[in-house]
């Protein structure tokens, strides 16, 4: 799924998805930044809303999130589900 909408709302929604992924993922902050092909400093600025990604960066974010949606889905599950599955 390519990021096409460059509207303000589209950018904010994409950054919100990225923020959720960062918060819920087991990947380190710097590993996520690396996979988006940016620095930890820039990622931090995007999440803090002190800078906005450009078109190319938005495409990288969308590509990263699309490839890692399953990780986000798993990370968003309550930990009790993982514990339950390990004992089933």
Secondary structure, 3 states (H helix, E strand, C coil): CCCCCCCHHHHHHHHHHHHHHHHHCCCCHHHHHHHCCCCHHHHHHHHCCCCCCCHHHHHHHHHHHHHCHHHHHHHHCCHHHHHHHHHC
